[in-house]
C-alpha cells in the first residue's frame, strides 16, 4: 500500500518487539516487515525502552529506527544524535551497590557504554535461564547457544559509578521488593518486575522525575511534532505512562491485564503478528 503518513510510533522492546522468552531472543519477521513498511510510508518509529544503549543489540538496531528513548526515559537519541541524557548521582549509585552487596542481592548497573554485573549475577542468570549448567546436559546445551544479555555483561570488582542510567536487581535468596523500595524510593523512580524471569520481587531504579512519557514529550517538542498523530505499543505496566501520554495507546495481546485496561486498542500476541496487525488496523501500512 502506498501512502504518505506523518505518524510517530513508540515501540517498547521486551515482550513487544522482541521475543525475550526465546534463547537467543529475536524479532518476529512480521514485526520487521511492519516497521520497514511503516517507515517507507513516512512514519517515524522510535524505540521506547527500559534498556540502556549497551543492551540494544545490533540485531535490533539493524531493523532501522528513527531513534531511541532508552533507560526508561533516561536518554533520547534522534538519528544517532543524543538530545537528552540524565544519569544517577554517582554517590547514590554507590550506596545502592553497597546495599545490594551487603544483602547479597544480585544486580547490574546500566550505562550507555556497558552493563556492569555484580559478582554472582551471571551464575544466577544461567540458573534461571538454562538450569543446572554443571550437571544437566540440556542446560549445558542451552548455555552453549549463548545469550545476548549475558554476553553484554561485564563483571568487575570496580564498578563504574559515573554515567549510570539505571540499576536493575533480581529476586535473590528471598529478597523483597518492598524492602528495597522502602530504602530508596525517595531517591529513584522505581518499578517492580519488568522482566518476569528476574522474579516477582525484582525491580529497576532510574532517575527520579523521568519516565517514558516525560521523554516522549521532550522528543515531540524537539521534533516540533503534534501529539495528535502518535501511537505507542507496549506489554508491561512500565509502559502505562507511555500509552497514556500518546494519542493512541496499544497493548500487545500478551500484555499485562492492567495495561490492557488502559489501552485504546489491544492487538494480537507478539508471536501472532501483534505489531504488524496493529499497524494494519490503524492504516500505518
C-alpha positions as CSV (number, residue, x, y, z in Angstrom):
1,X,0.0,0.0,0.0
2,X,1.4,3.4,-0.9
3,X,0.6,6.3,1.3
4,X,2.1,9.4,3.0
5,X,2.0,9.3,6.8
6,X,3.5,11.5,9.4
7,X,2.6,9.4,12.4
8,X,5.1,8.9,15.1
9,X,5.2,5.4,16.7
10,X,6.9,4.5,20.0
11,X,7.7,0.8,20.4
12,X,8.7,-1.0,23.6
13,X,11.3,-3.8,23.1
14,X,10.9,-6.6,25.6
15,X,7.7,-8.6,25.0
16,X,6.5,-6.1,22.3
17,X,9.1,-6.1,19.6
18,X,11.5,-8.8,20.8
19,X,10.6,-12.3,22.0
20,X,12.7,-12.5,25.2
21,X,11.4,-15.9,26.2
22,X,13.3,-17.5,23.4
23,X,17.0,-18.2,23.5
24,X,18.5,-16.4,21.8
25,X,15.9,-13.6,21.7
26,X,14.7,-12.5,18.4
27,X,12.3,-10.2,16.5
28,X,9.4,-11.9,14.6
29,X,9.7,-11.4,10.8
30,X,6.2,-9.8,10.7
31,X,7.4,-7.1,13.1
32,X,10.4,-6.3,11.0
33,X,8.2,-6.1,7.9
34,X,5.8,-3.8,9.7
35,X,8.5,-1.4,10.9
36,X,10.1,-1.3,7.4
37,X,6.9,-0.7,5.6
38,X,5.6,1.9,8.0
39,X,8.9,3.9,7.7
40,X,8.7,3.7,3.9
41,X,5.2,5.1,4.2
42,X,6.6,8.2,6.1
43,X,6.1,7.1,9.7
44,X,8.8,7.8,12.2
45,X,9.4,4.9,14.6
46,X,11.3,5.3,17.9
47,X,12.2,2.5,20.3
48,X,10.9,3.4,23.8
49,X,12.5,1.0,26.2
50,X,13.8,0.4,29.7
51,X,17.0,-0.8,28.1
52,X,20.2,1.3,28.1
53,X,22.2,1.6,24.9
54,X,24.5,-1.3,25.7
55,X,21.5,-3.6,25.7
56,X,20.1,-2.5,22.4
57,X,21.9,-5.1,20.3
58,X,22.8,-4.9,16.6
59,X,20.0,-7.3,15.6
60,X,17.5,-4.8,17.0
61,X,19.1,-1.6,15.5
62,X,19.6,-3.2,12.1
63,X,15.8,-3.3,11.6
64,X,16.1,0.5,11.2
65,X,14.5,3.1,13.5
66,X,14.5,6.9,13.7
67,X,15.8,7.0,17.2
68,X,15.6,5.7,20.8
69,X,14.2,6.7,24.1
70,X,16.2,4.4,26.4
71,X,16.8,3.7,30.1
72,X,13.1,4.2,30.8
73,X,13.3,7.8,29.5
74,X,16.9,8.5,30.7
75,X,18.3,9.3,27.3
76,X,17.0,10.2,23.9
77,X,18.7,9.8,20.5
78,X,17.4,11.1,17.2
79,X,19.1,9.8,14.1
80,X,22.1,8.9,16.2
81,X,22.3,12.3,17.9
82,X,21.9,12.4,21.7
83,X,19.5,15.2,22.6
84,X,18.9,14.3,26.2
85,X,20.6,12.3,28.9
86,X,20.1,12.2,32.7
87,X,22.2,9.9,34.9
88,X,22.0,8.7,38.5
89,X,24.1,10.6,41.1
90,X,27.4,8.6,41.5
91,X,27.2,8.7,45.3
92,X,23.7,7.4,45.3
93,X,24.6,4.6,42.8
94,X,27.5,3.6,45.1
95,X,25.2,3.5,48.1
96,X,22.7,1.2,46.3
97,X,25.6,-1.1,45.1
98,X,26.8,-1.4,48.8
99,X,23.3,-2.1,50.0
100,X,22.9,-4.9,47.4
101,X,26.3,-6.3,48.2
102,X,25.6,-6.2,52.0
103,X,22.2,-8.0,51.5
104,X,23.7,-10.4,48.9
105,X,21.2,-9.3,46.2
106,X,22.3,-9.8,42.6
107,X,22.1,-6.7,40.4
108,X,23.6,-4.8,37.5
109,X,24.3,-1.2,36.6
110,X,23.3,0.1,33.2
111,X,25.2,2.8,31.3
112,X,25.3,3.6,27.6
113,X,28.8,2.2,27.4
114,X,28.3,-1.1,29.2
115,X,26.3,-3.3,31.6
116,X,28.2,-4.0,34.9
117,X,27.3,-7.1,36.8
118,X,27.6,-7.9,40.5
119,X,29.8,-10.9,41.3
120,X,27.2,-13.6,41.4
121,X,24.8,-12.3,38.8
122,X,26.0,-14.4,35.8
123,X,25.7,-17.8,37.7
124,X,22.2,-16.7,38.9
125,X,21.1,-15.8,35.4
126,X,22.5,-19.0,34.0
127,X,20.5,-21.0,36.5
128,X,17.2,-19.2,35.8
129,X,17.7,-19.1,32.1
130,X,19.3,-22.5,31.4
131,X,19.0,-24.7,34.6
132,X,21.8,-26.7,36.1
133,X,24.7,-26.0,33.8
134,X,27.1,-28.1,35.8
135,X,25.2,-31.4,35.6
136,X,22.3,-31.2,33.2
137,X,23.2,-31.9,29.5
138,X,20.1,-29.9,28.3
139,X,21.1,-26.9,30.4
140,X,24.7,-27.2,29.1
141,X,23.4,-27.2,25.5
142,X,21.3,-24.1,26.2
143,X,24.3,-22.3,27.7
144,X,26.3,-23.2,24.6
145,X,23.7,-21.4,22.4
146,X,24.5,-18.3,24.4
147,X,22.6,-15.2,25.4
148,X,22.8,-11.6,24.0
149,X,22.2,-10.3,27.5
150,X,24.8,-12.4,29.4
151,X,27.4,-11.7,26.6
152,X,26.8,-8.0,27.1
153,X,27.6,-8.1,30.9
154,X,30.9,-7.1,32.4
155,X,31.9,-8.4,35.8
156,X,34.3,-6.1,37.6
157,X,35.3,-5.6,41.2
158,X,35.5,-1.9,40.5
159,X,32.1,-1.0,39.1
160,X,32.0,2.5,37.5
161,X,29.5,4.8,39.3
162,X,29.6,7.6,36.7
163,X,27.2,7.7,33.7
164,X,24.8,5.2,35.2
165,X,21.3,5.3,33.7
166,X,19.5,2.6,35.7
167,X,20.0,-0.1,38.3
168,X,18.3,-3.5,38.0
169,X,18.0,-6.1,40.7
170,X,16.9,-9.7,40.7
171,X,14.9,-11.5,43.4
172,X,17.7,-13.2,45.3
173,X,17.5,-15.6,48.2
174,X,14.1,-14.4,49.4
175,X,14.8,-10.7,48.9
176,X,11.7,-8.4,49.0
177,X,11.0,-5.6,46.5
178,X,9.2,-3.7,49.3
179,X,12.3,-3.6,51.5
180,X,14.4,-2.1,48.6
181,X,11.6,0.3,47.8
182,X,11.4,1.5,51.4
183,X,15.2,2.1,51.5
184,X,15.5,4.0,48.2
185,X,12.1,5.2,46.8
186,X,12.9,8.8,47.8
187,X,16.0,8.8,45.6
188,X,14.7,6.9,42.5
189,X,11.8,6.3,40.1
190,X,11.2,2.6,40.9
191,X,9.2,-0.1,39.2
192,X,8.7,-3.7,40.1
193,X,9.5,-6.7,38.0
194,X,9.6,-5.7,34.3
195,X,11.4,-9.0,33.4
196,X,9.4,-11.9,34.7
197,X,12.4,-14.2,34.6
198,X,14.1,-12.0,37.2
199,X,11.4,-12.8,39.8
200,X,8.3,-11.1,41.2
201,X,10.5,-9.3,43.8
202,X,12.8,-7.9,41.2
203,X,12.8,-4.3,40.0
204,X,14.6,-1.4,38.5
205,X,15.7,2.0,39.7
206,X,16.1,5.1,37.5
207,X,16.4,8.9,37.7
208,X,13.5,10.4,39.6
209,X,11.1,12.5,37.7
210,X,11.9,10.8,34.4
211,X,10.0,8.1,32.7
212,X,9.0,7.1,29.1
213,X,6.2,9.7,29.0
214,X,8.4,12.6,30.1
215,X,10.9,11.8,27.4
216,X,8.2,11.3,24.7
217,X,7.1,14.9,25.5
218,X,10.8,16.2,25.2
219,X,11.2,14.3,21.9
220,X,7.9,15.6,20.4
221,X,8.9,19.2,21.5
222,X,12.3,18.7,19.8
223,X,10.7,17.4,16.6
224,X,8.0,20.1,16.8
225,X,5.5,17.3,16.3
226,X,1.9,17.1,17.2
227,X,0.8,14.5,19.8
228,X,-2.4,14.0,17.8
229,X,-0.7,11.6,15.4
230,X,1.2,9.5,17.9
231,X,1.0,5.8,18.8
232,X,2.7,3.7,21.4
233,X,2.8,-0.1,21.8
234,X,3.8,-2.0,24.9
235,X,3.2,-5.0,27.1
236,X,4.2,-4.2,30.7
237,X,3.0,-1.9,33.4
238,X,6.2,0.2,32.9
239,X,4.6,1.1,29.6
240,X,1.5,2.6,31.2
241,X,2.7,6.2,31.2
242,X,3.8,5.8,27.6
243,X,0.4,4.6,26.5
244,X,-1.3,7.3,28.5
245,X,0.7,10.2,27.0
246,X,0.2,9.4,23.3
247,X,-2.9,9.8,21.2
248,X,-3.4,6.0,20.7
249,X,-2.1,3.5,23.2
250,X,-1.9,-0.1,22.0
251,X,-1.4,-3.1,24.3
252,X,0.0,-6.4,22.9
253,X,-2.2,-9.5,23.2
254,X,0.4,-10.8,25.7
255,X,0.3,-7.6,27.7
256,X,-0.4,-7.4,31.5
257,X,-4.1,-7.1,32.2
258,X,-3.6,-3.7,33.8
259,X,-2.1,-2.4,30.6
260,X,-4.9,-3.8,28.5
261,X,-7.4,-1.9,30.7
262,X,-5.9,1.5,29.9
263,X,-5.1,0.8,26.2
264,X,-7.2,2.2,23.3
265,X,-6.7,-1.0,21.4
266,X,-5.5,-4.5,22.1
267,X,-3.6,-6.2,19.3
268,X,-2.6,-9.9,19.0
269,X,0.3,-11.6,20.8
270,X,3.9,-10.8,19.9
271,X,4.3,-14.2,18.1
272,X,0.9,-13.8,16.5
273,X,2.0,-10.8,14.4
274,X,1.0,-8.3,17.1
275,X,2.9,-5.3,15.7
276,X,2.0,-6.0,12.1
277,X,-1.7,-6.4,12.9
278,X,-1.8,-3.2,14.9
279,X,-0.1,-1.2,12.1
280,X,-2.6,-2.6,9.6
281,X,-5.5,-1.8,11.9
282,X,-4.6,1.8,12.1
283,X,-3.6,2.2,8.4
284,X,0.1,2.7,9.0
285,X,0.9,0.0,6.5
